[in-house]
Amino acid sequence: MDGRAFVMGMSALGAAIATLSGLGSGLGQGIAAGNAAAAVGRQPEARGDITSTMLIGCALAETCSIYGLIVALILLLANPFTAILA
């Protein structure tokens, strides 16, 4: 097997694993939104505080997905490991 083909195959596998970070982020954001809606239902006067806290939490959770996407794009499009084989 050619070394470059092996590196590109493993890079594709690593990119697939990196994109799975979006799965956890999406589940976490869904749970957070559901719990925030339940909290607003129980205590409507705290709607502003609950919403702002939820939005900050969702923004922080979304960064995990973005980092996974960036790692996947680097591995697929600008692979630093192929330069080692050249």
C-alpha positions as CSV (number, residue, x, y, z in Angstrom):
1,M,0.0,0.0,0.0
2,D,1.2,3.5,-0.9
3,G,2.0,5.6,2.1
4,R,0.2,8.6,0.8
5,A,-3.0,6.6,0.2
6,F,-2.8,5.3,3.8
7,V,-2.4,8.9,5.2
8,M,-5.3,10.2,3.1
9,G,-7.5,7.3,4.2
10,M,-6.7,7.8,7.9
11,S,-7.2,11.6,7.4
12,A,-10.7,10.9,6.0
13,L,-11.4,8.7,9.0
14,G,-10.2,11.3,11.4
15,A,-12.3,14.0,9.7
16,A,-15.4,11.7,10.1
17,I,-14.7,11.3,13.8
18,A,-14.1,15.1,14.1
19,T,-17.5,15.9,12.6
20,L,-19.2,13.7,15.2
21,S,-18.5,16.5,17.7
22,G,-21.6,18.2,16.2
23,L,-23.7,15.3,17.4
24,G,-23.0,16.0,21.1
25,S,-23.3,19.7,20.6
26,G,-26.7,19.3,19.0
27,L,-28.0,17.0,21.7
28,G,-26.8,19.4,24.4
29,Q,-28.4,22.4,22.8
30,G,-31.7,20.6,22.4
31,I,-31.7,19.5,26.0
32,A,-30.7,23.0,27.1
33,A,-33.5,24.6,25.1
34,G,-36.1,22.1,26.5
35,N,-35.0,22.7,30.1
36,A,-35.1,26.5,29.5
37,A,-38.6,26.3,28.1
38,A,-39.7,24.3,31.1
39,A,-38.0,26.8,33.5
40,V,-39.8,29.7,31.8
41,G,-43.0,27.8,32.2
42,R,-42.4,27.4,35.9
43,Q,-41.1,30.9,36.5
44,P,-42.2,33.3,33.7
45,E,-40.8,36.4,35.5
46,A,-37.2,35.1,35.1
47,R,-37.5,34.7,31.3
48,G,-34.8,37.2,30.5
49,D,-32.2,35.6,32.8
50,I,-33.0,32.1,31.7
51,T,-32.9,33.0,28.0
52,S,-29.6,34.9,28.2
53,T,-28.0,32.0,30.2
54,M,-29.3,29.5,27.7
55,L,-28.0,31.5,24.7
56,I,-24.5,31.8,26.3
57,G,-24.4,28.1,27.0
58,C,-25.5,27.2,23.4
59,A,-22.9,29.5,22.0
60,L,-20.2,27.8,24.0
61,A,-21.5,24.4,23.0
62,E,-21.5,25.4,19.3
63,T,-17.8,26.2,19.5
64,C,-17.1,22.5,19.9
65,S,-18.9,21.8,16.6
66,I,-17.0,24.5,14.8
67,Y,-13.7,23.2,16.1
68,G,-14.6,19.8,14.8
69,L,-15.5,21.2,11.4
70,I,-12.2,23.1,11.2
71,V,-10.2,20.0,12.1
72,A,-12.1,18.0,9.5
73,L,-11.5,20.7,6.8
74,I,-7.8,20.9,7.6
75,L,-7.5,17.1,7.4
76,L,-9.3,16.9,4.1
77,L,-8.2,20.0,2.3
78,A,-4.9,21.2,3.7
79,N,-3.5,17.9,5.1
80,P,-0.2,18.7,6.9
81,F,0.7,15.0,7.0
82,T,1.1,14.6,3.3
83,A,4.1,17.0,3.3
84,I,6.0,14.5,5.5
85,L,5.7,11.8,2.8
86,A,6.9,14.0,0.0
